[in-house]
Amino acid sequence: ITSGGIQAPPYAFFRDDILDVSLDQVKYWENGKYSMPNGLSIINKEGQGFEEWDSTSYNMILVNETKVFLDKHVNNTGDPFFAYVPIGNAHIPHSPPDKFLDGTNVAGSYGTRHMDILFEMDKVVGALIEALTERQLLEDTIIIFTSDNGGLKGKNTNSDQFGHLSSGQLRGFKGSVYEGGIRVPLTFRWDNGPIPKGEKRSQMIGLNDLYKTICGLIGVDVPVDQALDSINFANYVMDENLNSGLREWQHSWRYKNGLREEAIRNNDMKLIQHYNSKTVELYNLTADISETNNIARENIELVQLMQQKLTGPSLPLGEESSSVPSISPSVSCSDSPKRFKVKMKNIRIRIKCAHVAANPDYYCSRSAIAATCPSTCNAC
């Protein structure tokens, strides 16, 4: 699939780096919903693609293609294999199939299409485990399950209205450098290997560390000039007491028309700089996993030390709020008579925000308001 995945054209697959569709099978897809054999397919960005493109089938196609790949491996006994299966369940357009491959009903099973598609993700993982079991490959296969970013905002899915909170108690969502945008689950399984069952680990790692870790688990040497930003934590996976040489610093960035936000973590401490609003935040993640108590002003020397590791320029400490409390029901975010223009999804809207009125240095950037507003009204 292309870098646009199921979200953008061309709506087609590549096989061995060649577009897997002939020219006479290409059509131009307009935005809209289309009744297809497996469900209601959705196109959110118009463009060219396969004439039989069906967004509801994407994950089931991946399962079937993985089975074909595994069969080729079985026919070449002794050859190792690596399969990267980029399931698209969390991504829009959230178009669940009517039924999964085994006949299980999917669409309409839960309160929202987003929740239905997450249910399908469980079915996808189960189908892949079953495929490995049927081919007697399960016990000798390392299975890694993870995500490349945090969950979506509730207002983008409506799933929060049904009790599903993608980020749980974490602050922020996908596209943010708060924990809700960058902290993700990571699970290992290796039935015949030295990875223990039912244990948990708490050490900070990055997905870029998987490269050297997988090599470490299977005994492959990595050339000294390769994977320079990857750290092998294989020993730590196998034994929580073998925790020397692990990652000490972890970087996160948000780029959109330039560097907008940057975070860096060392042990329990996490520093965030918002370059648009020119604000600095410091959190102790052990004591404050929800990132509500900004302790930057109480730890100036630590802030300055961590700023030396940043990509962007060090920002001076201003009058940052020390906490992000919930707004009192008696307080209105519309109390200020001053209005601000905010660009959201290519539309300029006008809002009132007392906090921005009192802090003109924050300008009217939506991200700056959201990052510094001490309320949780979500008006931005």
C-alpha positions as CSV (number, residue, x, y, z in Angstrom):
1,I,0.0,0.0,0.0
2,T,1.2,3.6,-0.5
3,S,2.1,6.0,2.3
4,G,-1.5,7.2,2.2
5,G,-2.7,3.8,3.2
6,I,-6.5,3.5,3.1
7,Q,-6.8,7.2,3.8
8,A,-5.7,8.7,0.4
9,P,-5.2,7.7,-3.3
10,P,-4.1,5.8,-5.1
11,Y,-6.5,3.2,-3.7
12,A,-4.6,0.1,-4.7
13,F,-2.0,-2.3,-3.5
14,F,1.6,-2.8,-4.6
15,R,3.1,-6.3,-5.0
16,D,6.9,-6.6,-5.2
17,D,7.1,-2.8,-5.7
18,I,4.8,-2.9,-8.7
19,L,1.2,-1.5,-8.7
20,D,-1.0,-4.5,-8.6
21,V,-3.7,-3.2,-10.9
22,S,-3.8,-2.7,-14.7
23,L,-4.7,0.6,-16.4
24,D,-8.1,-0.7,-17.5
25,Q,-9.0,-1.5,-13.9
26,V,-8.4,2.1,-12.7
27,K,-11.2,4.5,-11.9
28,Y,-11.5,7.9,-10.3
29,W,-13.2,7.7,-6.9
30,E,-15.2,10.7,-5.7
31,N,-15.7,11.4,-2.0
32,G,-18.5,9.3,-0.6
33,K,-19.8,6.0,0.6
34,Y,-20.1,3.0,-1.7
35,S,-22.0,-0.2,-1.1
36,M,-19.5,-3.0,-1.7
37,P,-19.8,-6.8,-1.3
38,N,-18.2,-6.7,2.2
39,G,-19.8,-3.6,3.5
40,L,-20.0,0.2,3.2
41,S,-16.7,1.4,1.7
42,I,-15.7,5.0,2.4
43,I,-13.6,7.5,0.3
44,N,-12.6,10.6,2.2
45,K,-10.1,11.9,-0.3
46,E,-11.0,11.7,-4.0
47,G,-8.5,10.2,-6.4
48,Q,-7.6,7.3,-8.6
49,G,-7.7,3.7,-7.5
50,F,-8.7,0.1,-8.3
51,E,-12.2,-0.1,-9.6
52,E,-13.1,-2.7,-7.0
53,W,-11.5,-0.9,-4.1
54,D,-13.3,-1.7,-0.8
55,S,-12.0,0.0,2.4
56,T,-14.0,-2.6,4.4
57,S,-11.9,-5.4,3.1
58,Y,-8.4,-3.9,3.7
59,N,-7.6,-5.8,7.0
60,M,-9.1,-9.1,5.7
61,I,-6.9,-8.8,2.6
62,L,-3.8,-8.4,4.8
63,V,-4.8,-11.6,6.7
64,N,-5.3,-13.6,3.5
65,E,-2.0,-12.2,1.9
66,T,-0.1,-13.1,5.1
67,K,-1.5,-16.7,4.9
68,V,-0.2,-17.0,1.3
69,F,3.2,-15.7,2.5
70,L,3.3,-18.2,5.3
71,D,2.4,-21.0,2.9
72,K,5.4,-20.1,0.8
73,H,7.6,-20.3,3.9
74,V,6.3,-23.7,4.9
75,N,7.1,-25.0,1.4
76,N,10.7,-23.8,1.9
77,T,11.3,-25.5,5.2
78,G,14.2,-24.1,7.2
79,D,14.1,-20.6,5.8
80,P,13.4,-17.9,8.4
81,F,10.7,-15.3,7.7
82,F,9.8,-11.8,8.7
83,A,6.3,-10.5,8.2
84,Y,5.3,-6.9,8.9
85,V,1.5,-6.7,9.0
86,P,0.4,-3.0,9.1
87,I,-3.3,-3.4,10.1
88,G,-5.2,-0.2,9.4
89,N,-8.0,-0.6,12.0
90,A,-7.3,2.6,14.0
91,H,-7.1,4.7,10.9
92,I,-10.0,6.6,9.3
93,P,-12.3,6.1,7.4
94,H,-13.4,3.5,10.0
95,S,-15.3,1.4,7.6
96,P,-15.9,-2.0,9.3
97,P,-16.9,-5.0,7.2
98,D,-20.4,-6.5,7.7
99,K,-18.7,-9.8,8.6
100,F,-15.2,-11.0,9.2
101,L,-13.6,-13.9,7.4
102,D,-15.0,-16.4,9.9
103,G,-18.5,-15.1,9.5
104,T,-18.5,-13.0,12.7
105,N,-20.7,-9.9,12.5
106,V,-18.6,-6.8,12.8
107,A,-20.4,-3.6,11.6
108,G,-23.0,-2.5,14.1
109,S,-21.6,-4.6,16.9
110,Y,-20.7,-1.6,19.1
111,G,-21.7,2.0,19.5
112,T,-19.5,3.5,16.8
113,R,-17.7,2.5,13.6
114,H,-14.5,3.2,15.4
115,M,-15.3,0.7,18.1
116,D,-16.4,-1.8,15.4
117,I,-13.1,-1.5,13.6
118,L,-11.2,-2.0,16.9
119,F,-13.3,-5.2,17.4
120,E,-12.2,-6.3,13.9
121,M,-8.6,-5.7,15.0
122,D,-9.0,-8.3,17.7
123,K,-10.3,-10.7,15.0
124,V,-7.3,-9.9,12.7
125,V,-4.8,-10.7,15.4
126,G,-6.7,-13.9,16.3
127,A,-6.8,-14.9,12.7
128,L,-3.0,-14.4,12.3
129,I,-2.4,-16.4,15.5
130,E,-4.6,-19.2,14.1
131,A,-2.8,-19.1,10.8
132,L,0.6,-19.6,12.6
133,T,-0.9,-22.4,14.7
134,E,-2.4,-24.3,11.7
135,R,1.0,-24.3,10.0
136,Q,2.8,-25.4,13.2
137,L,4.8,-22.1,13.2
138,L,3.4,-20.5,16.3
139,E,5.8,-21.8,18.9
140,D,8.9,-20.8,17.0
141,T,7.6,-17.3,15.9
142,I,8.3,-14.1,17.8
143,I,5.1,-12.0,17.7
144,I,5.3,-8.3,18.5
145,F,2.2,-6.2,18.7
146,T,2.4,-2.4,19.1
147,S,1.2,1.0,17.6
148,D,3.1,3.9,16.1
149,N,1.1,6.6,18.0
150,G,-1.6,7.2,20.5
151,G,-5.3,7.1,20.0
152,L,-7.7,9.5,18.4
153,K,-9.6,12.3,20.1
154,G,-13.0,11.2,21.3
155,K,-14.7,14.0,19.3
156,N,-13.3,12.4,16.1
157,T,-14.8,9.0,16.8
158,N,-17.7,9.6,19.3
159,S,-16.5,6.5,21.1
160,D,-16.0,8.4,24.3
161,Q,-19.8,8.7,24.5
162,F,-19.8,4.9,24.9
163,G,-17.1,4.8,27.6
164,H,-14.2,4.1,25.2
165,L,-11.3,6.5,26.0
166,S,-8.5,5.9,23.6
167,S,-5.9,7.5,25.8
168,G,-7.4,6.5,29.2
169,Q,-5.9,8.7,31.9
170,L,-3.2,10.0,29.6
171,R,-3.2,13.6,28.4
172,G,-3.3,14.3,24.7
173,F,-4.0,12.2,21.6
174,K,-2.4,11.2,18.3
175,G,-0.4,14.1,16.9
176,S,0.6,15.4,20.4
177,V,3.8,15.0,22.3
178,Y,1.9,14.5,25.6
179,E,1.8,10.8,26.7
180,G,-1.6,10.2,25.1
181,G,0.1,10.8,21.7
182,I,3.3,8.9,22.2
183,R,2.9,6.2,24.9
184,V,1.7,3.0,23.2
185,P,1.3,-0.7,24.2
186,L,4.0,-3.2,23.2
187,T,3.7,-7.0,23.7
188,F,6.1,-9.8,22.9
189,R,5.2,-13.5,22.5
190,W,7.7,-16.4,21.8
191,D,6.3,-19.7,23.0
192,N,9.5,-21.7,22.5
193,G,11.9,-18.8,23.2
194,P,13.3,-17.3,26.4
195,I,10.6,-14.6,26.8
196,P,8.6,-15.2,30.0
197,K,4.9,-15.3,30.0
198,G,2.6,-12.9,31.9
199,E,5.3,-10.5,33.0
200,K,5.5,-6.7,32.6
201,R,8.3,-4.2,32.0
202,S,8.4,-0.5,32.7
203,Q,11.6,0.7,31.2
204,M,11.3,3.5,28.6
205,I,12.1,2.4,25.0
206,G,11.4,3.6,21.5
207,L,10.1,1.8,18.5
208,N,13.4,2.4,16.8
209,D,14.9,0.1,19.4
210,L,13.0,-2.9,17.9
211,Y,15.6,-3.3,15.1
212,K,18.5,-4.1,17.3
213,T,16.3,-5.9,19.8
214,I,15.0,-8.4,17.3
215,C,18.5,-8.9,16.0
216,G,19.6,-9.6,19.6
217,L,16.8,-12.1,20.2
218,I,17.7,-14.2,17.1
219,G,21.5,-13.8,17.3
220,V,22.1,-11.5,14.3
221,D,25.0,-9.1,14.5
222,V,24.3,-5.5,13.5
223,P,27.1,-3.7,11.7
224,V,28.5,-0.8,13.7
225,D,27.4,1.8,11.1
226,Q,23.8,0.5,11.0
227,A,20.8,1.4,13.2
228,L,22.7,4.1,15.1
229,D,19.6,5.2,16.9
230,S,18.5,1.8,18.0
231,I,19.3,0.2,21.4
232,N,19.1,-3.5,22.1
233,F,16.8,-4.3,25.0
234,A,16.5,-8.1,24.3
235,N,18.1,-9.1,27.6
236,Y,15.6,-6.9,29.5
237,V,12.7,-8.6,27.7
238,M,14.0,-11.9,28.9
239,D,14.9,-10.8,32.4
240,E,13.7,-7.6,34.1
241,N,16.9,-7.5,36.2
242,L,19.1,-7.2,33.1
243,N,18.4,-3.5,32.7
244,S,21.8,-2.1,32.1
245,G,22.6,-0.2,28.9
246,L,19.0,0.7,28.2
247,R,17.7,3.9,26.8
248,E,18.3,7.0,29.0
249,W,16.8,9.7,26.7
250,Q,13.8,9.6,24.5
251,H,12.9,12.3,22.0
252,S,9.5,13.1,20.4
253,W,8.7,15.9,17.9
254,R,5.6,17.3,16.2
255,Y,6.2,18.9,12.9
256,K,3.5,20.9,11.0
257,N,4.9,23.7,8.9
258,G,8.0,23.5,10.9
259,L,8.8,22.2,14.4
260,R,5.9,23.0,16.6
261,E,6.3,20.9,19.7
262,E,9.2,18.9,21.1
263,A,9.5,16.6,24.2
264,I,12.4,14.8,25.7
265,R,12.3,12.3,28.6
266,N,15.0,11.2,31.0
267,N,14.0,8.5,33.5
268,D,10.8,9.9,35.1
269,M,11.2,13.5,34.0
270,K,9.8,14.8,30.8
271,L,10.4,18.2,29.3
272,I,8.1,19.8,26.7
273,Q,8.6,22.9,24.6
274,H,5.8,24.5,22.6
275,Y,7.5,26.7,20.0
276,N,4.4,28.6,18.8
277,S,3.3,29.6,22.3
278,K,6.9,29.7,23.6
279,T,6.0,27.8,26.7
280,V,8.0,25.2,28.7
281,E,6.6,22.3,30.7
282,L,8.2,19.7,33.0
283,Y,6.5,16.7,34.4
284,N,7.4,13.8,36.7
285,L,5.7,10.9,35.0
286,T,5.9,8.6,38.0
287,A,4.0,11.0,40.2
288,D,1.9,12.6,37.4
289,I,1.2,10.3,34.5
290,S,-1.6,12.6,33.4
291,E,0.8,15.5,33.0
292,T,-1.3,18.0,35.0
293,N,1.3,19.5,37.3
294,N,3.9,21.6,35.5
295,I,7.0,21.7,37.8
296,A,9.3,23.6,35.4
297,R,9.7,26.7,37.6
298,E,10.6,24.6,40.6
299,N,13.3,22.8,38.7
300,I,15.1,25.4,36.6
301,E,18.5,23.7,36.6
302,L,17.0,20.4,35.4
303,V,15.0,22.2,32.7
304,Q,18.2,23.9,31.4
305,L,20.1,20.6,31.5
306,M,17.4,18.8,29.5
307,Q,17.1,21.7,27.0
308,Q,20.6,21.0,25.9
309,K,19.4,17.8,24.4
310,L,16.6,19.4,22.3
311,T,16.6,19.9,18.6
312,G,15.0,23.4,18.7
313,P,16.2,26.5,20.6
314,S,15.9,26.6,24.4
315,L,13.0,28.7,25.5
316,P,13.1,30.8,28.7
317,L,10.7,30.1,31.4
318,G,7.7,32.4,31.4
319,E,4.6,32.6,33.6
320,E,3.5,29.0,32.8
321,S,0.7,27.7,34.8
322,S,1.8,25.1,37.3
323,S,-1.2,22.9,36.8
324,V,-4.0,22.1,34.4
325,P,-7.1,21.9,36.6
326,S,-10.5,21.2,35.4
327,I,-12.6,24.3,34.9
328,S,-15.3,25.0,37.4
329,P,-18.9,24.6,36.0
330,S,-19.6,28.2,37.1
331,V,-16.8,29.6,34.9
332,S,-17.4,30.2,31.2
333,C,-14.7,30.2,28.6
334,S,-16.7,32.9,26.8
335,D,-16.4,35.5,29.5
336,S,-13.8,37.4,27.6
337,P,-15.2,40.0,25.1
338,K,-12.1,39.5,22.9
339,R,-12.4,37.3,19.9
340,F,-9.7,35.3,18.2
341,K,-9.5,33.8,14.8
342,V,-8.5,30.1,14.8
343,K,-7.8,28.1,11.6
344,M,-9.2,24.6,11.9
345,K,-9.5,22.2,9.0
346,N,-9.0,25.0,6.4
347,I,-11.8,27.0,7.9
348,R,-11.2,30.2,9.9
349,I,-13.6,30.3,12.9
350,R,-13.9,33.0,15.6
351,I,-13.9,32.0,19.2
352,K,-13.8,33.7,22.6
353,C,-11.2,32.7,25.1
354,A,-10.5,34.5,28.4
355,H,-7.2,32.7,28.9
356,V,-5.8,33.9,25.5
357,A,-7.2,37.4,26.2
358,A,-5.2,37.5,29.4
359,N,-2.1,36.1,27.7
360,P,-1.6,37.7,24.3
361,D,1.8,36.1,23.9
362,Y,0.0,32.8,23.2
363,Y,-1.4,34.3,20.0
364,C,-4.4,32.5,18.6
365,S,-2.9,29.2,17.4
366,R,-5.3,26.4,18.2
367,S,-2.4,24.2,19.3
368,A,-1.1,26.9,21.5
369,I,-4.5,27.5,23.1
370,A,-5.0,23.8,23.6
371,A,-1.6,23.4,25.1
372,T,-1.9,26.3,27.6
373,C,-5.6,26.7,28.4
374,P,-6.2,25.6,32.1
375,S,-9.6,24.3,31.3
376,T,-10.9,21.1,29.8
377,C,-13.9,22.6,27.9
378,N,-12.4,21.5,24.5
379,A,-13.7,24.7,22.9
380,C,-10.5,24.9,20.9
